[in-house]
Amino acid sequence: MSYGSIIKVPFGPQHPALKEPGNFLFEVDGEIVVDVKPRIGYNHRGVEKAFELRTYIQNIYLAERICGICSDAHTTCYTQAIEELLGVEAPPRARYIRVIIAELERIHSHALWVGIAAHEIGFDTLFMYVWRDRETVLDMFEMISGNRIHYAMNTIGGVRRDIHADMVSKIKKGLDLLEKRLKYYLNVVQTEQTILKRAVGVGILKPKDAVDLCAVGPTLRASGIKNDVRVDDPYAAYDEIAFNVITHDGCDVLSRILVRCEEMLESIKIIRYGLDSMPEGIIRVQVPMKVPQGEVVSRVEAPRGELIHYAKSNGTTKPERYKVRSPTLGNIPALCKMLLGGYVADIPIVLAGIDPCFACMDRMAFVDVKKNKEWVWTMQQLRRKYAKK
C-alpha cells in the first residue's frame, strides 16, 4: 500500500472486535483514517412498533428488553413517562429503590465496559479480574429481584420488590469489597503502560466538538463537559441526594476509562446514602389500565448517557406512538469525529470507547422517495416476503 493513496476499508458488520452487527466504511491514507461513514440498521428489531401493539403493562417488560445491560434505565424511563401521563407519582420509598437499582446497574455496566476495553487492547488479565468482581453486583441483583440481568423491578406507580432490612447489610458488605477493588483498578489504569500506550492521546474529542455533535454520558464528560440528567433534570430521588458529576479533560480514551471508574466509586456513595436514608412506606400505588390522551418526553441518565423515551397516548390501554432515543445513537457523530486522524489499529478501542449498543439504537423505515411517504410492513407482509426466499 503506497502512502498518498486513499483506500476504502470496510469494518463490519461482522467483525471480531464487535459482538453486534455494526458497519463502518473507513477511508485510510496509509495507516491514518481520513474519513468515516457509519451504516446502521443491521439489528433493527421493530421495538417501537411492538410498543403500539401491547398494553402499557406488557410494555414494561418490552422496554426492559431493549438492552440487557441498561434494562433498568429503560424501564425507569418508560414508567416515568406513563406515570406523568396518568398524573401519578411513585411513593418516596419506591423512588429511593429506583436510585439504588439504577446505580447498581451503572456499576454493572461500567465494570463490564472496563473489562471489554481492556480486552480490546489485549490486556485480558484486567478483563478477567474486573469481570470476576462484577459478579458481586450481579449477586446483589439476584438477591433483591431473583434475576441477574433483567430485574423486573419497575412498574407503573412504583417498584415491584422491596429492599428489606436483612438485605441492606449484605449489599453494604458487597459495596465495601467493590470499593476496595475499584480503587485498585483505578490505580492500574493510571499507571499500567499496557493501557497508557494505547489510551493516552487516542480518539481525541475536543470539548467544542463534543457539544456541537451532541455527545452524551461518559463520552461527553470525558471531554470536560459537566452534563448529567441526574443533576440537570432530576428524577426518582436524585434531587434529594448530593453527589459529584465526574469529568476529565483529557478528551481521549484514557479519560473515558477514568470517568467510568470514578463514576462507579461515586455510585457506591449514592447507594450507601440511599440505603441509609430510604423512607418507610409503600412501594407502589395502583394505576388504571387506560391512560388519558396526551404526550410526554421522559429522560434518565443511563450508564451510556442521556436516554430519551417519547410516549403518545390516545386514551386506550395501548400507546398510539412510542419512540426511544438511545445514548449510542447520540454518540455516533462524535465517534466519527474522534476516529478521524487516528490509526487503523486504534479503531477497535476508540469505537469501544463510547460503549456502543447497536441493538438499542438500530432503527429503519420504508420510504417512497418519489411520493415522500413512509409505511410499515405488517407481520404477515414480512412473512410473505421472506417465505419466498
C-alpha positions in Angstrom: 0.0 0.0 0.0 1.5 3.3 -1.0 1.1 6.5 1.0 -0.8 9.3 -0.6 -3.5 7.0 -2.0 -6.9 6.7 -0.3 -8.0 3.1 0.3 -11.6 2.2 1.4 -11.7 -0.3 4.2 -15.0 -1.9 5.4 -15.3 -2.6 9.1 -18.1 -5.0 9.9 -21.0 -5.8 10.0 -19.3 -9.0 11.2 -16.0 -8.3 12.9 -14.0 -10.0 15.8 -13.9 -6.7 17.7 -17.7 -6.3 17.7 -20.2 -8.5 19.3 -23.1 -6.9 17.4 -23.5 -6.1 13.7 -22.3 -2.6 13.1 -20.8 -1.3 9.9 -18.3 1.5 9.2 -16.6 2.3 5.9 -13.2 3.9 6.5 -11.1 5.8 4.1 -7.5 5.5 5.0 -4.3 7.1 3.8 -1.6 4.6 4.7 -2.5 3.8 8.4 -4.3 7.1 9.0 -8.1 7.3 9.0 -9.2 10.3 6.8 -13.0 9.7 6.6 -15.7 7.6 8.3 -19.1 6.6 7.0 -21.4 4.8 9.5 -24.0 2.4 8.3 -26.6 1.4 10.9 -29.8 -0.7 10.7 -28.5 -4.3 10.7 -30.0 -5.1 14.1 -33.4 -3.5 13.8 -36.0 -5.3 16.0 -39.1 -3.3 15.4 -39.3 -2.4 19.1 -41.1 0.9 18.7 -43.9 -0.7 16.6 -44.1 -3.5 19.1 -44.9 -0.9 21.8 -48.0 0.1 19.9 -49.3 -3.5 19.8 -49.0 -4.2 23.5 -50.7 -2.8 26.7 -48.9 -0.4 29.0 -48.3 -3.2 31.5 -46.9 -5.6 28.8 -44.6 -2.8 27.6 -42.8 -2.6 30.9 -41.1 -5.9 30.0 -40.6 -5.0 26.4 -38.8 -1.8 27.5 -36.6 -3.9 29.8 -35.5 -6.0 26.8 -34.4 -3.0 24.7 -31.0 -3.6 26.4 -29.8 -6.2 28.8 -27.2 -4.0 30.4 -29.4 -0.9 30.7 -32.7 -2.8 31.3 -33.5 -0.8 34.5 -32.7 2.5 32.8 -35.2 1.8 30.1 -38.0 0.7 32.5 -37.4 3.7 34.7 -37.6 6.0 31.7 -40.8 4.1 30.5 -42.6 4.0 33.8 -41.8 7.7 34.4 -43.4 8.6 31.1 -46.6 6.7 31.7 -46.8 8.0 35.3 -46.7 11.5 34.1 -49.5 10.8 31.6 -51.5 9.3 34.4 -50.7 12.1 36.8 -49.4 9.8 39.5 -46.1 9.7 41.4 -44.2 6.7 42.7 -44.1 6.6 46.6 -40.9 8.1 48.2 -39.6 4.6 49.2 -40.0 3.4 45.6 -38.1 6.4 44.3 -35.1 5.6 46.5 -35.2 2.0 45.5 -35.2 3.1 41.8 -32.0 5.1 42.6 -30.3 2.2 44.3 -31.1 -0.2 41.5 -30.0 2.4 38.8 -26.7 2.9 40.5 -26.0 -0.8 40.9 -26.8 -1.1 37.2 -24.3 1.7 36.5 -21.6 -0.2 38.3 -22.5 -3.4 36.5 -22.4 -1.6 33.1 -19.2 0.3 33.7 -17.4 -2.7 35.1 -18.4 -4.7 32.1 -17.2 -1.9 29.8 -13.8 -1.6 31.6 -13.2 -5.3 31.1 -14.1 -5.0 27.4 -11.9 -2.0 26.9 -9.0 -4.0 28.5 -9.8 -6.9 26.1 -9.8 -4.6 23.1 -6.2 -3.5 23.8 -5.0 -7.0 24.6 -5.0 -6.7 28.4 -7.0 -9.8 29.2 -5.8 -10.2 32.7 -7.5 -7.0 33.7 -10.6 -8.1 31.7 -10.9 -11.3 33.8 -10.3 -9.6 37.1 -12.9 -6.8 36.6 -15.5 -9.3 35.3 -14.8 -11.5 38.4 -15.6 -8.6 40.7 -18.6 -7.6 38.6 -20.2 -10.8 39.8 -20.6 -9.1 43.2 -23.2 -6.7 41.7 -25.0 -9.5 39.8 -25.3 -11.4 43.1 -26.9 -8.3 44.7 -29.4 -8.1 41.8 -30.2 -11.8 42.2 -30.8 -11.3 46.0 -33.1 -8.3 45.5 -35.0 -9.3 42.4 -34.4 -13.0 41.8 -32.6 -12.2 38.4 -29.1 -11.2 37.5 -29.8 -9.2 34.3 -33.5 -8.5 33.7 -34.5 -7.5 37.3 -38.2 -6.5 36.5 -38.0 -4.1 39.4 -40.0 -1.1 38.0 -43.7 -1.0 37.4 -46.1 1.9 36.7 -46.7 3.6 40.0 -43.6 2.4 41.8 -41.5 -0.8 42.1 -42.4 -4.5 42.3 -40.0 -5.6 45.1 -38.8 -4.0 48.3 -35.2 -3.9 49.7 -35.6 -5.5 53.1 -33.5 -4.8 56.2 -31.8 -8.2 56.1 -30.6 -7.3 52.5 -29.0 -4.0 53.5 -26.1 -5.4 55.4 -25.3 -7.8 52.6 -25.4 -5.0 50.0 -23.1 -2.8 52.1 -20.6 -5.7 52.5 -20.6 -6.2 48.7 -20.1 -2.4 48.2 -17.1 -2.4 50.6 -15.5 -5.2 48.5 -16.2 -3.4 45.3 -14.9 -0.1 46.6 -11.5 -1.7 47.5 -11.2 -3.4 44.2 -12.3 -0.4 42.1 -9.7 1.8 43.8 -7.1 -0.8 42.8 -8.2 -0.8 39.2 -8.2 3.0 39.1 -4.6 2.9 40.1 -3.8 0.2 37.5 -5.5 2.3 34.8 -3.4 5.3 35.6 0.0 3.5 35.9 0.0 0.4 33.7 1.8 1.0 30.5 -0.2 -1.6 28.6 -3.2 0.8 29.0 -1.4 4.1 28.8 0.4 3.3 25.5 -3.0 2.5 23.8 -5.2 5.1 25.5 -3.4 8.4 26.1 -4.0 10.9 23.2 -6.1 8.3 21.3 -9.6 9.1 20.0 -9.4 12.9 20.7 -12.8 14.6 21.1 -12.4 18.3 21.9 -15.0 20.0 24.2 -16.4 22.1 21.4 -16.8 19.1 19.1 -18.4 17.1 21.9 -21.0 19.8 22.4 -21.6 20.6 18.7 -22.0 16.9 17.9 -24.4 16.3 20.9 -22.3 13.6 22.6 -23.8 12.2 25.8 -22.8 10.4 29.0 -19.2 9.5 29.9 -18.2 10.3 26.3 -19.2 13.9 26.8 -17.9 14.1 30.4 -14.5 12.7 29.4 -14.2 15.9 27.2 -14.6 18.1 30.3 -18.3 18.9 29.9 -20.3 18.7 33.2 -23.6 17.3 31.9 -25.7 14.7 33.7 -29.5 14.2 33.6 -29.5 13.1 37.2 -28.4 16.7 38.1 -29.8 18.8 35.2 -33.3 17.2 35.3 -33.5 15.2 38.5 -35.8 12.1 38.6 -36.5 9.4 41.1 -34.9 10.6 44.3 -31.8 12.2 42.8 -32.9 15.7 43.8 -32.5 14.5 47.5 -29.0 13.1 47.1 -25.8 15.1 46.8 -23.1 13.6 44.5 -20.4 14.7 42.2 -20.6 14.7 38.4 -17.3 13.1 37.3 -15.5 14.8 34.4 -12.0 14.6 32.9 -10.4 17.0 30.4 -8.1 14.6 28.6 -10.6 14.2 25.8 -9.1 10.7 24.9 -9.8 7.0 25.6 -7.9 7.2 28.9 -10.3 9.9 30.1 -13.3 7.8 29.2 -11.9 4.9 31.2 -11.2 7.2 34.2 -14.7 8.8 34.1 -16.3 5.4 34.3 -14.0 4.1 37.0 -14.6 7.2 39.2 -18.4 7.1 38.4 -18.5 3.6 39.9 -17.0 4.9 43.1 -19.5 7.7 43.1 -22.3 5.2 42.6 -21.2 3.3 45.7 -21.6 6.6 47.7 -25.1 7.2 46.3 -26.2 3.6 47.1 -25.0 3.8 50.6 -26.8 7.1 51.1 -30.0 5.6 49.6 -29.8 2.6 51.9 -29.4 4.7 55.0 -32.0 7.4 54.0 -34.7 5.3 52.4 -38.0 6.2 54.0 -40.5 3.7 55.2 -43.8 3.2 53.5 -45.5 1.5 50.5 -43.5 0.8 47.3 -46.2 1.3 44.7 -49.7 2.7 44.0 -52.5 1.3 41.9 -53.0 2.9 38.5 -55.7 2.5 35.9 -55.2 0.4 32.8 -56.3 3.1 30.4 -54.0 6.1 30.0 -55.5 9.6 29.3 -54.8 11.3 26.0 -51.5 13.2 25.9 -47.8 13.0 25.0 -44.7 13.2 27.1 -40.9 13.0 27.0 -39.0 11.2 29.7 -35.3 11.3 30.3 -32.9 9.4 32.5 -29.1 9.2 32.8 -28.4 5.6 31.6 -24.9 4.2 32.1 -24.1 5.2 28.5 -25.6 8.6 28.7 -28.9 10.5 28.2 -31.8 8.1 27.4 -35.0 9.6 25.9 -38.4 8.0 25.7 -41.4 9.6 24.0 -44.9 8.4 24.5 -48.2 9.4 22.9 -51.5 8.2 24.3 -54.9 8.1 22.7 -56.8 7.2 25.8 -56.8 3.4 25.4 -54.8 0.6 27.0 -52.1 0.8 24.4 -49.8 3.7 23.3 -50.5 5.3 19.9 -46.9 6.1 19.4 -43.6 5.3 21.2 -40.1 6.4 20.4 -36.8 5.6 22.0 -33.5 7.6 21.5 -30.7 5.5 23.0 -27.3 7.1 24.1 -25.4 5.1 21.4 -27.3 6.9 18.6 -26.5 10.2 20.2 -22.7 9.4 20.3 -22.3 8.1 16.7 -21.5 11.6 15.2 -18.9 12.2 18.0 -17.5 8.7 17.4 -16.9 9.5 13.7 -15.1 12.7 14.7 -12.8 11.0 17.2 -11.8 8.4 14.7 -10.5 10.9 12.2 -6.8 11.3 12.1 -6.2 8.2 14.2 -4.5 4.9 13.3 -6.3 1.9 11.9 -5.0 -0.2 14.8 -6.8 2.2 17.2 -10.3 1.8 15.6 -11.5 -1.0 18.0 -10.7 0.8 21.2 -11.9 4.2 20.0 -15.2 2.5 18.8 -15.5 0.6 22.1 -14.8 4.0 23.9 -18.5 5.1 23.5 -19.7 1.7 24.9 -21.9 1.1 21.8 -25.1 -0.9 21.8 -26.3 -1.3 18.3 -29.3 -3.4 19.2 -30.5 -0.4 21.3 -30.1 2.2 18.6 -30.9 0.5 15.3 -34.0 1.8 13.5 -35.2 1.6 9.9 -38.1 2.8 7.9 -39.6 2.2 4.4 -39.6 5.4 2.5 -41.0 6.1 -1.0 -38.7 8.9 -2.1 -40.9 9.8 -5.1 -44.1 10.2 -3.0 -42.2 11.3 0.1 -44.2 8.8 2.1 -43.3 6.2 4.8 -45.0 3.0 5.5 -44.8 0.0 7.8 -44.9 -3.7 7.0 -47.2 -6.0 9.0 -46.0 -9.3 10.3 -48.0 -11.1 7.6 -46.3 -9.0 4.9 -42.8 -9.8 6.4 -43.6 -13.5 6.5 -44.8 -13.4 2.8 -41.7 -11.5 1.8 -39.2 -13.8 3.4 -41.1 -17.1 2.8 -40.4 -16.6 -0.9 -36.7 -16.7 -0.2 
